[in-house]
């Protein structure tokens, strides 16, 4: 999503080529996202970029996509009595926060385990929605091609060589590409590509998250159910094609790789969801894992490297890459052509300095 979105934005004003190491687009994290837009899941710059992206996701530009990019779904963030203080501290992120009692939560998600030391209160986020990642990928791909940009799959980079103001990007198939500017939108491989270019690593950390799909309670229609998650991040689940999709919201440090679901983490996801509900998860029908890559301060990194001219970082999207994509790519495209951020970014508190990789220099 990162590479396609910034390429689509830049393709209106520059010659753009996207290099994808895999055979297909969105093979890694983008294609494995739960794709839930929630403003409670982000903070600081990531939250501001999410809010700036929201209008585009809800009502994209005419002709951008053949399909709607969003589907409404409410979210309930639950708290036990011991976690109740987190409800109030997170409510300030929402424009219209609604604190729910036990009866109000059970009316929306009747399988919650409530009372005593279990769930006692919840925070309702009505403005959440699911994002159609496939539609976004295809829309950005179409926009790139309409603007005469190019996309090459199975194009793994083997070396980055800079001579004066030009880069030579060598590929493992022995081909090469010449460019004035290299944009590093390599996700979990961001530091790998950075060091290949001679830049200092930023300290990006890929984190594996595991997701499971399982049956809901027998005889219940799951249509209209909210997404439900712990306010402290120990579990979440939401309806998915007549079943439930869930996770322990785990973040397991990983090397950059084709992430695979680990049995312990899958068992932990089922355990945490069972502890928070009356469900007994007898059979996991599908499971997968993806890498969410964070900078040390867990905010996006967008801007030119402080030492290597013509090398631009667009990494560290963490768990917010899909929901921030529209605004983040627009900001990145402006910075890549060395134009100032537009007024809407400044009003939202998003500055070039807050995004810049230079903030991470020791």
C-alpha positions in Angstrom: 0.0 0.0 0.0 2.8 2.4 0.8 4.6 2.0 -2.5 1.5 2.1 -4.6 -0.1 5.1 -2.8 2.9 7.4 -3.1 3.6 6.2 -6.6 0.0 7.1 -7.6 0.3 10.5 -6.1 3.7 11.2 -7.7 2.7 9.8 -11.1 0.8 13.0 -11.9 4.0 15.0 -11.8 6.9 12.6 -12.3 8.0 9.5 -14.1 7.4 6.7 -11.7 8.4 3.0 -11.6 7.3 0.7 -8.7 9.6 -2.3 -8.1 7.9 -5.2 -6.3 10.0 -8.1 -5.2 7.1 -10.6 -5.1 5.2 -12.1 -8.0 2.0 -10.3 -7.0 1.2 -7.0 -5.4 0.1 -6.9 -1.7 1.5 -10.3 -0.9 2.8 -9.3 2.5 1.4 -7.0 5.1 -1.1 -5.1 2.9 -2.9 -8.3 1.8 -3.0 -9.6 5.4 -4.5 -6.6 7.2 -7.7 -6.8 9.2 -8.4 -3.4 7.5 -10.4 -1.8 10.3 -10.4 2.0 10.4 -10.4 3.0 14.1 -9.2 6.3 15.4 -8.7 4.7 18.8 -6.0 2.5 17.4 -3.7 5.4 16.6 -2.3 8.5 18.3 -0.2 11.5 17.6 0.8 11.9 13.9 -0.7 8.6 12.9 -4.1 9.7 14.4 -3.9 13.0 12.5 -3.1 11.2 9.2 -6.0 8.8 9.9 -8.5 11.6 10.3 -7.2 13.3 7.2 -7.6 10.1 5.3 -11.1 9.4 6.5 -13.0 11.7 4.0 -11.2 10.1 1.0 -11.9 6.5 2.3 -15.6 7.3 2.8 -16.0 9.4 -0.3 -13.1 8.9 -2.8 -12.5 11.1 -5.7 -14.8 10.4 -8.7 -13.4 7.6 -10.8 -10.8 6.5 -8.3 -12.4 3.1 -7.6 -15.0 1.0 -9.2 -16.0 -0.3 -5.7 -16.7 1.5 -2.4 -13.7 1.6 -0.2 -15.5 1.3 3.1 -18.2 -0.6 4.9 -19.6 0.8 8.2 -19.0 -1.2 11.4 -19.1 0.1 14.9 -16.4 -0.8 17.4 -16.6 -1.5 21.1 -13.5 -1.3 23.2 -14.0 -3.2 26.5 -12.6 -2.8 29.9 -12.6 -4.8 33.1 -13.0 -2.9 36.4 -9.2 -2.8 36.7 -8.9 -1.3 33.2 -11.7 1.3 33.5 -9.4 4.3 33.7 -8.3 3.5 30.1 -11.9 4.1 28.9 -11.8 7.8 30.0 -8.3 8.4 28.8 -9.1 7.1 25.3 -12.5 8.8 25.0 -10.8 12.1 24.3 -9.7 10.8 20.9 -13.3 10.5 19.6 -15.5 13.4 18.5 -18.6 11.7 20.0 -17.5 9.2 22.7 -20.1 6.9 24.2 -19.4 4.9 27.3 -21.4 1.7 27.5 -22.6 -0.3 30.5 -22.9 -4.1 30.6 -26.4 -4.3 29.2 -25.6 -1.9 26.3 -22.6 -4.0 25.3 -24.5 -7.3 25.5 -27.2 -5.9 23.3 -24.6 -5.4 20.6 -22.3 -8.4 21.3 -24.2 -11.0 23.4 -21.2 -13.3 23.8 -19.2 -11.0 26.1 -18.2 -12.4 29.5 -19.3 -9.6 31.9 -19.4 -8.7 35.6 -17.2 -9.3 38.5 -13.5 -9.3 37.4 -14.6 -9.6 33.7 -15.8 -6.9 31.3 -17.6 -4.1 33.1 -17.7 -1.2 30.7 -17.0 -0.3 27.1 -16.2 2.7 24.8 -18.3 2.8 21.6 -16.7 4.1 18.4 -19.6 4.6 15.9 -17.4 6.1 13.2 -15.3 3.0 12.5 -15.4 1.0 9.3 -13.9 -1.8 7.3 -11.6 -0.8 4.4 -11.6 -2.7 1.1 -7.9 -3.2 0.7 -8.2 -5.0 -2.6 -10.2 -2.1 -4.1 -7.6 0.4 -2.9 -4.7 -1.6 -4.3 -6.4 -1.9 -7.7 -7.4 1.8 -7.7 -3.9 3.0 -7.0 -2.6 0.5 -9.6 -5.0 1.9 -12.2 -4.1 5.5 -11.3 -0.4 4.8 -11.8 -0.9 3.3 -15.2 -3.3 6.0 -16.3 -0.5 8.5 -15.5 2.0 6.5 -17.6 3.7 5.1 -14.6 5.0 1.5 -14.5 4.9 -1.4 -12.0 7.3 -4.4 -12.2 6.8 -7.5 -10.1 9.5 -10.1 -9.5 11.9 -7.2 -9.4 14.0 -7.7 -6.2 16.7 -5.1 -5.6 20.2 -6.4 -5.1 22.2 -3.1 -4.9 21.7 0.6 -4.8 24.6 2.7 -6.2 24.7 6.5 -6.1 26.9 8.5 -8.5 26.6 12.3 -8.2 22.9 13.0 -8.3 21.8 9.7 -9.9 21.0 6.3 -8.5 21.5 2.9 -10.2 19.1 0.3 -8.8 20.5 -3.2 -9.6 18.0 -6.1 -9.7 18.6 -9.7 -9.0 17.6 -10.6 -12.5 20.7 -8.7 -13.7 18.7 -5.8 -15.0 19.0 -2.2 -13.6 17.1 1.0 -13.3 18.5 4.6 -13.2 16.7 7.2 -11.2 17.2 10.6 -9.7 15.2 9.7 -6.5 14.7 6.4 -4.8 11.7 6.0 -2.5 12.1 3.4 0.2 8.6 2.0 0.8 9.8 -1.5 1.6 7.9 -2.1 4.9 9.6 -4.7 7.0 12.6 -4.5 4.7 12.9 -0.7 5.1 16.2 -0.8 7.1 17.6 -3.4 4.8 17.0 -1.2 1.7 18.3 1.8 3.6 21.5 0.2 4.5 21.9 -1.1 1.0 21.8 2.5 -0.1 24.4 3.5 2.4 22.0 5.2 4.8 22.0 4.6 8.5 19.3 2.2 9.8 16.3 3.9 11.5 15.8 1.1 14.0 12.6 -0.2 12.3 11.1 -3.3 14.1 8.9 -5.7 12.2 6.2 -7.1 14.6 4.3 -10.3 13.7 0.6 -10.4 14.3 -1.4 -13.6 14.1 -5.1 -13.8 13.1 -7.6 -16.6 13.3 -11.0 -17.3 11.7 -13.5 -19.4 13.6 -17.2 -20.0 14.0 -19.4 -17.7 16.0 -22.1 -19.0 18.4 -24.4 -21.5 16.8 -27.7 -20.1 15.4 -26.7 -16.4 15.7 -26.7 -14.0 12.8 -23.4 -12.1 13.0 -24.4 -9.5 10.4 -24.5 -6.1 12.2 -22.2 -7.2 15.0 -19.5 -4.7 16.0 -15.8 -5.2 16.1 -14.9 -5.8 19.8 -11.5 -5.4 21.3 -9.9 -4.9 24.7 -9.1 -1.3 25.5 -5.6 -2.5 26.7 -5.0 -4.6 23.6 -5.3 -8.3 24.7 -7.8 -9.4 22.0 -10.1 -8.3 19.3 -12.7 -10.0 17.1 -15.1 -9.0 14.3 -17.5 -10.5 11.9 -16.0 -11.9 8.7 -18.1 -13.5 6.0 -20.5 -15.3 8.4 -17.7 -16.2 10.8 -15.5 -14.3 13.3 -12.0 -13.1 12.7 -9.9 -12.4 15.8 -6.4 -12.0 17.3 -4.7 -11.5 20.6 -3.4 -8.2 19.1 0.1 -9.6 19.6 3.3 -7.9 18.5 6.1 -10.4 18.3 9.4 -9.0 17.1 10.5 -10.6 13.9 13.1 -10.4 11.1 11.8 -9.3 7.8 10.3 -12.4 6.3 7.2 -14.1 4.8 5.5 -14.2 8.2 3.8 -17.5 9.1 1.3 -18.1 11.9 3.0 -19.7 15.0 1.1 -22.3 17.0 1.7 -20.7 20.4 0.4 -17.3 19.2 -2.6 -18.9 17.5 -3.4 -20.7 20.8 -3.0 -17.4 22.7 -5.4 -15.7 20.3 -8.1 -18.4 20.9 -7.4 -18.3 24.7 -7.7 -14.6 25.1 -10.9 -14.4 23.0 -12.4 -17.3 25.0 -11.5 -15.6 28.3 -13.4 -12.4 27.2 -16.4 -14.2 25.8 -18.6 -17.3 26.4 -17.3 -18.8 23.2 -15.5 -22.2 23.0 -13.3 -22.1 19.9 -13.2 -25.8 18.9 -11.9 -25.4 15.4 -9.8 -22.7 13.8 -10.7 -22.7 10.1 -8.1 -20.3 8.8 -5.0 -18.6 10.3 -2.3 -16.3 9.0 0.3 -13.8 10.1 1.6 -10.5 8.9 4.3 -8.0 9.9 3.5 -4.5 11.1 6.7 -2.5 11.1 7.3 0.3 13.7 9.8 3.1 14.0 11.2 3.5 17.5 8.6 6.2 18.3 5.8 4.2 16.6 5.1 7.0 14.1 5.4 7.1 10.4 8.7 8.1 8.8 8.4 10.3 5.7 11.2 12.3 4.2 14.6 12.5 2.7 17.5 10.9 4.4 19.8 13.3 6.3 22.9 12.0 4.7 22.1 10.3 1.4 20.7 12.8 -1.1 17.8 11.6 -3.3 17.0 8.7 -0.9 13.5 9.1 0.6 12.0 7.1 3.4 8.3 6.2 3.5 8.2 3.5 6.2 7.1 2.8 9.8 3.4 2.6 9.0 3.0 0.1 11.8 -0.6 -0.9 12.3 -2.0 2.2 10.6 -0.7 1.8 7.0 -4.1 1.2 5.4 -6.1 3.8 7.3 -3.4 6.5 6.9 -2.5 5.7 3.3 -4.5 8.5 1.5 -3.2 11.4 3.6 0.3 9.9 4.2 0.9 9.4 0.5 -0.3 12.9 -0.3 2.1 14.4 2.3 4.9 12.1 1.1 4.5 13.2 -2.5 4.7 16.8 -1.6 7.8 16.3 0.5 9.4 14.1 -2.3 9.1 17.0 -4.8 10.3 19.4 -2.0 7.0 21.3 -1.8 5.6 22.4 1.6 2.8 20.5 3.2 -0.6 22.0 2.4 -2.6 23.9 5.0 -4.8 21.0 6.0 -1.8 19.1 7.3 -0.5 22.1 9.2 -3.9 22.6 10.8 -4.0 18.9 11.9 -0.5 19.3 13.5 1.3 17.2 10.8 4.6 18.8 10.0 7.6 17.9 7.9 9.7 17.8 11.0 7.4 15.4 12.8 7.5 13.0 9.8 11.2 13.4 9.0 13.7 10.5 9.5 16.0 13.1 11.0 14.0 13.0 14.2 15.3 9.5 14.8 19.0 10.5 14.7 20.9 9.7 17.8 
